[in-house]
Amino acid sequence: MRPSLGVCYYPEHWPEAMWEADAALMAKTGIRFVRIGEFAWSRMEPRPGEIDLGWLIRAMDVLHRHGLKVVMGTPTATPPRWVLSKWPDMLARDVEGRERKFGSRRHYCFSHMGYRDESARITRILAEALKDHPALAVWQTDNEYGCHDTVLSYSASALAGFRDWLKTKYKTIDALNLAWGNVFWSMEYSDFAEIDLPNLQVTEATPTHYLDFRRFASDEVVAFNQVQVAVLRALTPDIPITHNFMGSFTQFDHFNVAADMEIAAWDSYPIGRLEMREGTGPLKTRFARQGDPDMQAFTHDIYRAVGRGRMWVMEQQPGPVNWAPYNADPLPGMARLWAWEAFAHGAEVVSYFRWRQAPFAQEQMHAGLMRPDNQPAPALGEAAAVHAELEALGAESALVAKADCAIVFDYESEWAWESLPQAKGFSHQEAVYDQYRHLRALGLDVDIISAHTRDLSAYKLVFVPALFAWNDDLKQAMTAFEGQLVIGPRSGSKTPDFHIPDSLPPGLPRNFLDVKVVRVATLAPDVPVPLKGGGQVVQWLDKIETGAEILIKTEDGWPVLVRQGHVHYLAGLLDGAGLQRVTEMAVRAAGLKTHALPDGLRLRRTEAGVLVFNYSLESHDLAALGFSGPFGLDGQVLAPAGVAHLPG
């Protein structure tokens, strides 16, 4: 599929007389796909059984006349008030047991069987009415699963579902007691009906209780999505299905949800996401109007993996958003840069949110391609420029090329370390991202891969940071892998039941990696441990016994990086200088060619050549930095928010 632009549109928000002009301008701008419908249930079915899709079909007719394709959202993220009247117990409950009430959106519990039936019903009504419409191109299920902290529900429906899930998994209560370690503190159960959700206990529940609840909650999202997918697949078997995930959101396993669909889409808000991230003060100051130079790329690469190669950006920030503590106006050119970067990482479509800024309700401060007075906003011209440049490039398929480096990313590991952090703020995702950005700073392309990957042979260098527990697929893949392998701290430190392995972490055969973690130190921010030769251990240090070659150690003699053949073990989380040392050593061992980049300058190799992105506030002469021309798009001297195209 050739790279294309899209936009999110809400015909129910505007007089029908405006639709024709909107569609004409969309087409003129170069937009090809238009997402509609995902919040419109109250207009589709204003009262129970009273279906009104005439307006929706007329909107699709208008879009089709202008050559536009429709992404149709199922409206289940915003059930009307009458649905709640029908199912008064459908609301989720928060960790304190309070109802998450009607009056905004996402007011349902994934475990409520009655609401699942309502979801299937409205999805079937939509699919039957629209299945033959020539504009229908893609289905989107629901909208941003989990947004507003709605995956973990402590309702009666969730409790009943959790008990059934545990019965299916463990079969006997004795097996559960053993797995959970319930002999500790006399927590043993005699029946599954005695088990509560892991909230409101006097102190913490056993970590396996927490982890199983997280696994269950993730499976409920999968099951809820499958209900809609089954309906859509039966009625429109040739129409691909997607969901718009949220970047950096880890409350459910996106690999598992996407396994039932053809495309993984995500919603990209670079400035809002940077503003919401904790501990990024200097980064926020430097990149307040551009976004983190590596975070969008990182998330593109996650969702390309989640979608098994097919990835869209369903919502792309075009201007100031409304939901962060502070909402900066993007630097001129960033709406163009973000689109180009998405295409360089394999996006088939970049769809801006939204067409016209709403003059009412919760998102009235969220910019669009058009202002509320129906005049163009700055990003409209940038979108038109992207379309013209894509046409000039002539790419007929997604631009991404295969990387030589990969990093394993695992949602369950994030849940595990939230359940038992040991060090405040310890995060699998942050460990993965820290490694990712150090590789990107060396000009390297990186693939994100699942922890259940069965084959690593396509790569020369693979990192496994902070992975909770081994599985057979990954262990076999690592054993067969001949490239450089770097296993990070805390990896394999638990069994799937959240116990310490009998042989101690990382729980690997000695002939593969002769390392044993005998003690763990976690480090407060003001007590880092210096490394010999430069850099520091921060937050986490595995104190290891090893027969492997020691490459880096602390100043007081503890091994931090060891090597056994092509396998390395990194025994701590490191500061920037330390991780740079480790990364450069691994990259040299893998024989990879690097290109040291200035802060804020990033590149991506694609099948259509190399694309260079300038997130910084300074201009850069690419020739002086060692790049060879001819220099396409914005040329040799790359201004802030500039994009260059170089030969491959």
C-alpha positions as CSV (number, residue, x, y, z in Angstrom):
1,M,0.0,0.0,0.0
2,R,1.4,3.4,-1.0
3,P,1.9,5.9,1.8
4,S,-1.1,8.2,2.2
5,L,-2.6,10.9,4.4
6,G,-5.9,10.7,6.3
7,V,-7.9,12.9,8.7
8,C,-10.4,12.3,11.5
9,Y,-13.8,13.9,10.8
10,Y,-17.0,14.2,12.7
11,P,-19.9,14.9,10.3
12,E,-22.4,14.8,13.2
13,H,-20.7,17.9,14.7
14,W,-21.3,20.1,11.6
15,P,-24.3,21.1,9.5
16,E,-24.8,18.8,6.6
17,A,-24.5,21.8,4.2
18,M,-20.8,21.9,5.2
19,W,-19.9,18.4,4.3
20,E,-19.5,18.9,0.5
21,A,-17.0,21.7,0.9
22,D,-15.1,19.8,3.6
23,A,-14.7,16.8,1.4
24,A,-13.6,18.8,-1.6
25,L,-10.9,20.6,0.5
26,M,-9.8,17.3,2.0
27,A,-9.3,15.9,-1.5
28,K,-7.5,19.0,-2.7
29,T,-5.1,18.8,0.3
30,G,-4.2,15.3,-0.7
31,I,-6.1,13.4,2.0
32,R,-7.1,9.9,1.0
33,F,-8.7,8.3,4.1
34,V,-11.3,9.8,6.5
35,R,-12.1,8.2,9.8
36,I,-15.6,8.8,11.1
37,G,-18.2,7.3,13.4
38,E,-16.3,6.2,16.5
39,F,-18.1,8.5,19.0
40,A,-21.5,8.8,17.3
41,W,-23.6,6.0,18.9
42,S,-26.2,8.5,20.3
43,R,-26.9,9.7,16.7
44,M,-26.8,6.2,15.3
45,E,-29.3,4.9,17.9
46,P,-30.8,7.8,19.9
47,R,-33.2,5.4,21.7
48,P,-33.1,1.7,22.1
49,G,-33.7,0.0,18.8
50,E,-34.4,3.3,17.0
51,I,-31.7,3.1,14.3
52,D,-30.8,6.2,12.2
53,L,-27.9,5.6,9.9
54,G,-29.2,7.8,7.0
55,W,-27.0,10.7,8.0
56,L,-24.0,8.5,8.2
57,I,-24.6,7.0,4.8
58,R,-25.1,10.4,3.3
59,A,-21.8,11.5,4.8
60,M,-20.1,8.5,3.3
61,D,-21.7,9.3,-0.1
62,V,-20.2,12.8,0.0
63,L,-16.8,11.5,0.9
64,H,-17.0,8.9,-1.8
65,R,-17.9,11.5,-4.5
66,H,-14.6,13.2,-3.8
67,G,-12.6,10.0,-4.0
68,L,-12.1,9.6,-0.3
69,K,-12.0,6.3,1.5
70,V,-13.7,5.8,4.9
71,V,-12.3,4.3,8.1
72,M,-15.4,3.5,10.0
73,G,-15.1,3.4,13.8
74,T,-17.4,1.2,15.9
75,P,-18.9,3.6,18.5
76,T,-18.5,1.5,21.6
77,A,-16.1,3.8,23.4
78,T,-19.1,6.1,24.1
79,P,-22.3,4.2,24.8
80,P,-25.4,6.5,25.1
81,R,-27.1,7.1,28.4
82,W,-29.9,4.7,27.7
83,V,-27.4,1.8,27.5
84,L,-26.4,2.6,31.1
85,S,-30.1,2.6,32.1
86,K,-30.4,-0.8,30.5
87,W,-27.2,-2.1,32.2
88,P,-26.8,-0.1,35.4
89,D,-23.9,-2.3,36.6
90,M,-21.9,-1.9,33.4
91,L,-19.7,0.8,34.8
92,A,-16.1,0.1,35.8
93,R,-15.0,0.7,39.4
94,D,-11.7,2.3,40.3
95,V,-9.1,0.8,42.8
96,E,-11.0,2.4,45.7
97,G,-14.3,0.8,44.5
98,R,-15.9,3.9,43.2
99,E,-18.0,3.9,40.0
100,R,-16.6,5.5,36.9
101,K,-19.7,7.4,36.0
102,F,-21.5,8.5,32.8
103,G,-20.8,12.0,31.5
104,S,-17.6,11.7,29.4
105,R,-16.4,8.6,27.6
106,R,-15.1,5.0,28.1
107,H,-17.7,4.4,30.8
108,Y,-17.9,0.6,30.7
109,C,-16.2,-2.4,32.2
110,F,-14.5,-4.8,29.7
111,S,-15.8,-7.7,31.8
112,H,-19.5,-6.9,31.6
113,M,-21.2,-9.5,29.5
114,G,-24.3,-7.4,28.8
115,Y,-22.2,-4.6,27.4
116,R,-20.3,-7.0,25.3
117,D,-23.6,-8.1,23.8
118,E,-24.5,-4.4,23.2
119,S,-21.1,-3.9,21.5
120,A,-21.7,-6.9,19.2
121,R,-25.2,-5.7,18.4
122,I,-24.4,-2.2,17.3
123,T,-21.3,-3.5,15.4
124,R,-23.6,-5.9,13.5
125,I,-26.1,-3.1,12.7
126,L,-23.3,-1.0,11.3
127,A,-21.7,-3.8,9.3
128,E,-24.9,-4.9,7.8
129,A,-25.9,-1.4,6.8
130,L,-22.5,-0.3,5.4
131,K,-20.9,-3.6,4.1
132,D,-21.6,-2.7,0.4
133,H,-20.8,1.0,0.5
134,P,-18.0,1.7,-2.0
135,A,-16.3,4.2,0.4
136,L,-15.8,1.6,3.2
137,A,-12.1,0.7,3.3
138,V,-11.2,-0.1,6.9
139,W,-12.9,-0.8,10.2
140,Q,-11.6,0.6,13.5
141,T,-12.8,-1.1,16.7
142,D,-13.8,1.1,19.5
143,N,-11.3,3.9,20.3
144,E,-8.1,3.9,22.4
145,Y,-8.7,0.9,24.6
146,G,-7.7,1.7,28.2
147,C,-7.6,5.5,27.8
148,H,-8.3,7.3,31.1
149,D,-7.1,4.3,33.1
150,T,-10.0,2.0,32.2
151,V,-8.4,-1.4,31.8
152,L,-8.2,-2.3,35.5
153,S,-11.7,-2.5,36.8
154,Y,-12.7,-3.6,40.3
155,S,-16.4,-4.2,39.6
156,A,-18.5,-7.2,40.4
157,S,-18.3,-8.3,36.7
158,A,-14.5,-8.1,36.9
159,L,-14.4,-10.1,40.1
160,A,-16.6,-12.9,38.7
161,G,-14.6,-12.9,35.5
162,F,-11.3,-13.1,37.4
163,R,-12.4,-16.1,39.4
164,D,-13.4,-17.9,36.3
165,W,-10.1,-17.0,34.6
166,L,-8.2,-18.4,37.6
167,K,-10.2,-21.6,37.6
168,T,-9.4,-22.1,33.9
169,K,-5.7,-21.4,34.5
170,Y,-5.0,-23.3,37.7
171,K,-7.7,-26.0,37.7
172,T,-7.3,-26.6,41.4
173,I,-7.1,-24.2,44.3
174,D,-4.0,-26.1,45.6
175,A,-2.2,-25.2,42.3
176,L,-3.1,-21.6,42.8
177,N,-2.0,-21.5,46.4
178,L,1.4,-23.0,45.3
179,A,1.8,-20.6,42.4
180,W,0.9,-17.5,44.5
181,G,3.0,-18.6,47.5
182,N,0.0,-18.3,49.7
183,V,1.6,-20.2,52.6
184,F,3.3,-16.9,53.2
185,W,1.3,-14.9,55.8
186,S,-1.4,-17.7,55.9
187,M,-3.0,-16.5,52.7
188,E,-4.2,-19.9,51.5
189,Y,-7.6,-20.3,50.0
190,S,-9.9,-23.4,50.0
191,D,-12.1,-22.3,47.1
192,F,-11.8,-19.9,44.1
193,A,-15.0,-18.1,45.4
194,E,-12.9,-16.8,48.3
195,I,-10.5,-14.8,46.1
196,D,-10.9,-11.1,45.9
197,L,-9.4,-8.6,43.5
198,P,-6.0,-7.2,44.5
199,N,-7.2,-3.9,46.0
200,L,-8.0,-2.5,49.4
201,Q,-5.9,-5.1,51.2
202,V,-4.1,-3.9,54.4
203,T,-0.8,-4.0,52.6
204,E,0.4,-5.4,49.3
205,A,-1.1,-8.6,47.9
206,T,1.3,-11.3,46.7
207,P,2.9,-10.2,43.4
208,T,1.5,-13.2,41.6
209,H,-2.0,-12.1,42.6
210,Y,-1.3,-8.7,41.1
211,L,0.3,-10.2,38.0
212,D,-2.5,-12.6,37.3
213,F,-5.0,-9.8,37.7
214,R,-3.1,-7.8,35.1
215,R,-3.0,-10.9,32.8
216,F,-6.7,-11.4,33.2
217,A,-7.5,-7.7,32.6
218,S,-5.4,-7.8,29.4
219,D,-7.2,-10.9,28.3
220,E,-10.5,-9.1,28.8
221,V,-9.5,-6.4,26.4
222,V,-8.6,-9.1,23.9
223,A,-11.9,-10.8,24.4
224,F,-13.9,-7.6,24.1
225,N,-12.2,-6.8,20.9
226,Q,-12.7,-10.3,19.5
227,V,-16.5,-9.9,19.9
228,Q,-16.4,-7.0,17.4
229,V,-13.9,-8.6,15.1
230,A,-15.9,-11.7,14.8
231,V,-19.0,-9.7,13.7
232,L,-17.0,-7.6,11.2
233,R,-15.1,-10.6,9.8
234,A,-18.3,-12.5,9.2
235,L,-20.1,-9.6,7.4
236,T,-17.2,-7.9,5.7
237,P,-14.5,-10.5,5.2
238,D,-12.5,-8.4,2.7
239,I,-12.3,-5.2,4.8
240,P,-9.3,-5.0,7.1
241,I,-9.7,-4.2,10.7
242,T,-7.6,-2.1,13.0
243,H,-7.6,-0.4,16.4
244,N,-6.0,2.9,17.4
245,F,-3.7,2.1,20.3
246,M,-2.0,4.7,22.5
247,G,1.7,5.1,22.6
248,S,3.6,4.3,25.8
249,F,0.4,2.7,27.2
250,T,1.1,-0.7,28.7
251,Q,-2.0,-1.8,30.7
252,F,-2.8,-4.6,28.2
253,D,-0.8,-6.7,25.7
254,H,-1.1,-4.9,22.4
255,F,0.5,-7.9,20.6
256,N,-2.4,-10.1,21.7
257,V,-5.2,-7.6,20.8
258,A,-3.7,-6.9,17.4
259,A,-3.3,-10.6,16.6
260,D,-6.9,-10.7,15.5
261,M,-6.6,-7.7,13.2
262,E,-4.7,-6.8,10.0
263,I,-3.3,-3.4,11.0
264,A,-2.0,-1.9,14.2
265,A,-2.7,1.9,14.4
266,W,-1.7,4.3,17.1
267,D,-2.4,7.9,18.1
268,S,0.7,10.2,18.0
269,Y,0.8,13.3,20.1
270,P,4.5,14.1,20.5
271,I,4.3,17.3,22.4
272,G,1.6,16.2,24.8
273,R,3.4,12.9,25.5
274,L,6.7,14.7,26.3
275,E,4.9,17.1,28.6
276,M,3.2,14.2,30.5
277,R,6.4,12.3,31.0
278,E,8.0,12.6,34.5
279,G,11.7,13.3,35.0
280,T,12.3,14.9,31.7
281,G,12.8,18.5,32.6
282,P,15.8,19.4,30.4
283,L,14.3,17.4,27.5
284,K,11.0,19.3,27.9
285,T,12.9,22.6,27.9
286,R,14.8,21.8,24.7
287,F,12.1,20.0,22.8
288,A,8.9,21.6,24.2
289,R,7.6,22.5,20.7
290,Q,9.0,19.4,18.8
291,G,8.6,16.4,21.1
292,D,11.2,13.9,22.2
293,P,13.4,13.1,19.2
294,D,13.2,9.4,19.8
295,M,9.8,8.7,21.3
296,Q,7.7,8.8,18.1
297,A,10.2,6.6,16.3
298,F,10.2,4.2,19.2
299,T,6.5,3.9,19.2
300,H,6.3,3.6,15.4
301,D,8.6,0.6,15.7
302,I,6.6,-0.9,18.5
303,Y,3.4,-0.8,16.5
304,R,5.0,-2.0,13.3
305,A,5.9,-5.1,15.4
306,V,2.5,-5.3,17.0
307,G,0.9,-5.1,13.5
308,R,3.2,-7.7,12.1
309,G,4.6,-5.2,9.6
310,R,1.4,-3.1,9.0
311,M,1.2,0.1,10.9
312,W,-0.9,3.4,10.7
313,V,-0.9,6.6,12.6
314,M,-4.7,7.1,13.1
315,E,-4.4,10.4,15.0
316,Q,-1.4,12.7,14.4
317,Q,-1.1,15.9,16.4
318,P,-1.5,19.0,14.1
319,G,-1.2,21.8,16.7
320,P,-1.7,22.4,20.4
321,V,-3.6,19.6,22.3
322,N,-5.9,20.1,25.2
323,W,-5.0,17.4,27.8
324,A,-1.5,18.0,29.0
325,P,-0.6,20.3,31.9
326,Y,0.8,22.7,29.4
327,N,0.1,22.6,25.7
328,A,2.7,24.2,23.4
329,D,2.2,25.3,19.9
330,P,4.3,23.0,17.6
331,L,7.3,24.5,15.9
332,P,6.4,25.4,12.3
333,G,7.1,22.4,10.2
334,M,6.7,19.7,12.9
335,A,3.3,18.4,11.5
336,R,5.2,17.7,8.3
337,L,8.2,16.2,10.0
338,W,6.2,13.9,12.2
339,A,4.3,12.6,9.1
340,W,7.6,12.0,7.2
341,E,9.1,10.2,10.2
342,A,6.0,8.0,10.5
343,F,6.3,7.0,6.8
344,A,10.1,6.3,7.3
345,H,9.2,3.9,10.1
346,G,6.7,2.0,7.9
347,A,3.4,3.8,8.4
348,E,1.0,3.2,5.5
349,V,-1.2,6.1,6.5
350,V,-0.8,9.2,8.7
351,S,-4.2,10.6,9.7
352,Y,-4.4,14.0,11.3
353,F,-6.6,14.6,14.3
354,R,-8.8,16.4,13.5
355,W,-10.3,18.1,10.4
356,R,-11.8,21.1,12.2
357,Q,-11.3,22.2,15.7
358,A,-14.5,21.8,17.7
359,P,-15.9,25.0,19.2
360,F,-17.7,23.2,22.0
361,A,-17.2,20.5,24.7
362,Q,-14.2,18.9,26.2
363,E,-11.8,19.1,23.2
364,Q,-12.5,22.7,22.1
365,M,-8.9,23.6,22.8
366,H,-7.5,20.8,20.6
367,A,-6.3,22.2,17.3
368,G,-7.2,20.7,13.9
369,L,-6.3,21.2,10.3
370,M,-9.0,23.9,10.2
371,R,-9.8,26.5,12.8
372,P,-13.3,26.7,14.4
373,D,-14.1,29.7,12.1
374,N,-13.5,27.4,9.1
375,Q,-10.2,29.0,8.1
376,P,-7.1,26.9,7.5
377,A,-4.9,26.2,10.6
378,P,-1.1,26.1,10.0
379,A,-1.0,22.3,9.7
380,L,-3.3,22.2,6.6
381,G,-0.5,23.6,4.5
382,E,2.0,21.2,6.0
383,A,-0.3,18.2,5.2
384,A,-0.6,19.5,1.6
385,A,3.2,19.7,1.4
386,V,3.6,16.1,2.6
387,H,1.1,14.9,0.0
388,A,3.0,16.7,-2.8
389,E,6.3,15.4,-1.6
390,L,5.0,11.9,-1.4
391,E,3.7,12.2,-5.0
392,A,7.1,13.4,-6.1
393,L,8.9,10.5,-4.3
394,G,6.6,8.1,-6.1
395,A,6.7,5.4,-3.4
396,E,4.1,2.7,-4.1
397,S,4.5,0.9,-0.8
398,A,5.5,1.5,2.8
399,L,9.1,2.9,3.0
400,V,10.6,0.9,5.9
401,A,13.6,-1.3,5.5
402,K,14.9,-4.0,7.8
403,A,17.1,-3.0,10.7
404,D,20.3,-4.8,11.9
405,C,19.5,-4.2,15.6
406,A,16.5,-5.4,17.6
407,I,15.3,-4.9,21.2
408,V,12.9,-7.3,22.9
409,F,9.8,-5.5,24.4
410,D,7.3,-7.2,26.6
411,Y,4.0,-5.9,28.2
412,E,4.0,-8.6,30.9
413,S,7.4,-7.5,32.1
414,E,6.0,-3.9,32.6
415,W,3.2,-5.3,34.7
416,A,5.6,-7.5,36.7
417,W,7.9,-4.6,37.7
418,E,4.9,-2.5,38.6
419,S,3.7,-5.3,40.9
420,L,7.2,-5.6,42.5
421,P,9.3,-2.6,41.6
422,Q,12.0,-3.1,44.3
423,A,13.5,0.2,43.0
424,K,11.0,3.2,42.8
425,G,10.1,3.8,39.2
426,F,11.7,0.6,37.8
427,S,10.2,0.1,34.3
428,H,10.8,-2.4,31.6
429,Q,9.6,0.0,29.0
430,E,12.0,2.7,30.2
431,A,14.9,0.3,30.1
432,V,14.0,-0.7,26.5
433,Y,13.6,3.0,25.5
434,D,16.9,4.0,27.1
435,Q,18.7,1.4,25.0
436,Y,16.7,2.4,21.9
437,R,17.7,6.0,22.0
438,H,21.4,5.2,22.5
439,L,21.3,3.1,19.4
440,R,19.4,5.8,17.5
441,A,22.0,8.4,18.6
442,L,24.6,6.3,16.7
443,G,22.5,6.5,13.5
444,L,21.3,2.9,13.7
445,D,17.9,1.6,12.8
446,V,16.2,-0.6,15.4
447,D,13.4,-3.1,15.3
448,I,11.2,-3.8,18.3
449,I,10.4,-7.4,18.7
450,S,8.1,-9.5,20.9
451,A,9.4,-11.6,23.8
452,H,7.8,-14.5,22.0
453,T,9.9,-14.1,18.9
454,R,11.1,-17.5,17.6
455,D,13.8,-16.4,15.2
456,L,16.5,-13.8,15.7
457,S,18.6,-14.7,12.7
458,A,17.7,-11.5,10.7
459,Y,19.7,-9.4,13.2
460,K,23.4,-8.8,14.0
461,L,22.7,-7.4,17.5
462,V,19.8,-8.0,19.9
463,F,19.2,-6.5,23.4
464,V,17.0,-8.1,26.0
465,P,16.5,-5.5,28.8
466,A,14.8,-6.2,32.1
467,L,12.7,-9.1,30.8
468,F,10.6,-10.6,33.6
469,A,10.7,-14.3,32.7
470,W,12.0,-16.5,29.9
471,N,9.7,-18.4,27.6
472,D,10.6,-21.4,25.5
473,D,10.3,-19.6,22.2
474,L,12.8,-16.8,23.1
475,K,15.2,-19.2,24.9
476,Q,15.4,-21.4,21.8
477,A,15.8,-18.3,19.6
478,M,18.6,-17.0,21.8
479,T,20.4,-20.4,21.8
480,A,20.3,-20.5,17.9
481,F,21.3,-16.9,17.5
482,E,24.8,-16.2,16.2
483,G,24.9,-12.5,16.5
484,Q,25.8,-10.3,19.5
485,L,23.3,-10.7,22.3
486,V,23.1,-8.4,25.3
487,I,20.9,-9.5,28.2
488,G,20.1,-6.7,30.6
489,P,19.6,-6.5,34.4
490,R,16.7,-8.3,36.0
491,S,16.1,-10.4,32.9
492,G,15.0,-14.0,33.8
493,S,15.0,-13.0,37.5
494,K,11.6,-14.6,38.0
495,T,9.7,-17.7,36.8
496,P,6.3,-17.1,35.1
497,D,4.7,-17.7,38.6
498,F,6.8,-14.8,40.0
499,H,9.2,-16.9,42.0
500,I,13.0,-16.7,42.1
501,P,14.4,-19.4,39.9
502,D,15.9,-22.4,41.7
503,S,19.3,-21.8,40.0
504,L,19.1,-18.0,40.8
505,P,18.7,-15.4,38.0
506,P,19.2,-15.1,35.1
507,G,18.3,-18.8,35.1
508,L,20.2,-19.7,32.0
509,P,22.5,-22.7,31.4
510,R,26.1,-22.1,32.4
511,N,27.5,-23.2,29.0
512,F,25.4,-20.4,27.5
513,L,26.0,-17.8,30.2
514,D,27.9,-18.5,33.3
515,V,26.3,-15.8,35.5
516,K,24.5,-16.0,38.8
517,V,22.8,-13.1,40.5
518,V,23.5,-13.6,44.2
519,R,22.3,-10.3,45.6
520,V,20.6,-7.1,44.3
521,A,21.2,-3.5,45.3
522,T,18.8,-0.8,44.3
523,L,20.1,2.7,44.3
524,A,18.5,6.0,45.2
525,P,19.1,8.9,42.8
526,D,21.8,10.5,45.0
527,V,23.8,7.3,45.5
528,P,25.0,6.0,42.1
529,V,27.8,3.5,41.9
530,P,30.8,4.7,39.7
531,L,32.2,2.5,37.0
532,K,35.9,2.1,36.2
533,G,36.6,4.0,33.0
534,G,33.6,6.3,33.2
535,G,29.8,6.2,33.8
536,Q,27.7,5.1,36.7
537,V,25.3,2.4,37.8
538,V,21.9,4.0,38.7
539,Q,18.7,2.6,40.2
540,W,19.6,-1.2,39.9
541,L,22.7,-3.4,40.3
542,D,22.7,-7.1,40.1
543,K,25.7,-8.4,42.1
544,I,26.8,-11.4,40.2
545,E,29.2,-14.4,40.4
546,T,30.5,-15.2,37.0
547,G,33.0,-17.3,35.1
548,A,32.6,-15.1,32.0
549,E,35.1,-12.4,30.8
550,I,34.6,-9.2,32.7
551,L,34.6,-6.1,30.4
552,I,33.3,-3.4,32.8
553,K,33.2,-3.4,36.6
554,T,32.4,-0.9,39.3
555,E,35.2,1.0,41.1
556,D,34.8,-1.4,44.0
557,G,35.2,-4.4,41.8
558,W,31.7,-5.8,41.0
559,P,31.3,-7.1,37.4
560,V,28.8,-5.0,35.4
561,L,29.3,-6.1,31.8
562,V,30.6,-9.6,31.1
563,R,31.0,-11.6,27.9
564,Q,30.8,-15.3,27.1
565,G,31.4,-15.7,23.4
566,H,28.8,-13.6,21.7
567,V,26.5,-13.4,24.8
568,H,26.8,-10.5,27.2
569,Y,25.2,-9.8,30.6
570,L,24.7,-6.2,31.7
571,A,24.3,-6.3,35.5
572,G,22.9,-2.8,36.1
573,L,21.0,0.1,34.8
574,L,23.5,2.8,33.7
575,D,23.6,6.5,33.3
576,G,24.0,8.0,29.8
577,A,27.8,7.8,29.8
578,G,27.8,4.2,31.0
579,L,25.1,3.0,28.6
580,Q,26.9,4.7,25.7
581,R,30.1,2.7,26.6
582,V,28.1,-0.5,26.6
583,T,26.2,0.3,23.4
584,E,29.3,1.2,21.5
585,M,31.1,-2.0,22.6
586,A,28.2,-4.1,21.5
587,V,27.8,-2.3,18.2
588,R,31.6,-2.7,17.4
589,A,31.4,-6.4,18.2
590,A,28.5,-6.7,15.8
591,G,30.4,-4.9,13.1
592,L,27.8,-2.3,12.5
593,K,28.6,1.1,10.9
594,T,27.6,4.0,13.0
595,H,27.1,7.7,12.4
596,A,27.3,9.9,15.6
597,L,24.5,12.4,15.4
598,P,24.1,15.8,17.0
599,D,21.5,16.1,19.7
600,G,18.1,16.2,18.0
601,L,19.2,15.0,14.6
602,R,17.9,11.5,13.7
603,L,17.9,9.4,10.6
604,R,16.1,6.3,9.2
605,R,17.2,4.1,6.3
606,T,14.3,3.2,4.0
607,E,13.8,1.4,0.7
608,A,13.5,4.9,-0.8
609,G,16.7,6.2,0.6
610,V,17.8,7.8,3.9
611,L,15.6,10.3,5.6
612,V,17.1,12.8,8.2
613,F,15.0,14.7,10.7
614,N,16.0,17.8,12.6
615,Y,14.2,18.0,16.0
616,S,16.8,20.5,17.3
617,L,16.5,24.3,17.3
618,E,19.7,24.6,15.3
619,S,20.5,24.2,11.6
620,H,22.9,21.5,10.6
621,D,25.1,21.2,7.5
622,L,24.7,17.6,6.6
623,A,27.8,17.5,4.4
624,A,29.9,18.8,7.3
625,L,28.5,15.9,9.4
626,G,29.7,13.4,6.8
627,F,26.6,12.8,4.8
628,S,26.8,12.5,1.0
629,G,24.4,14.1,-1.4
630,P,22.5,14.8,-3.5
631,F,20.4,16.4,-0.8
632,G,16.7,16.2,-1.4
633,L,13.6,17.8,0.2
634,D,15.0,20.5,2.4
635,G,18.6,20.4,1.2
636,Q,22.1,20.2,2.6
637,V,21.6,22.7,5.4
638,L,18.8,21.3,7.5
639,A,16.9,24.0,9.4
640,P,14.8,23.2,12.6
641,A,11.9,20.9,11.7
642,G,13.6,20.1,8.4
643,V,13.6,16.8,6.6
644,A,16.3,15.7,4.2
645,H,16.2,12.9,1.7
646,L,19.5,11.2,0.8
647,P,20.5,8.4,-1.5
648,G,20.2,4.9,0.1
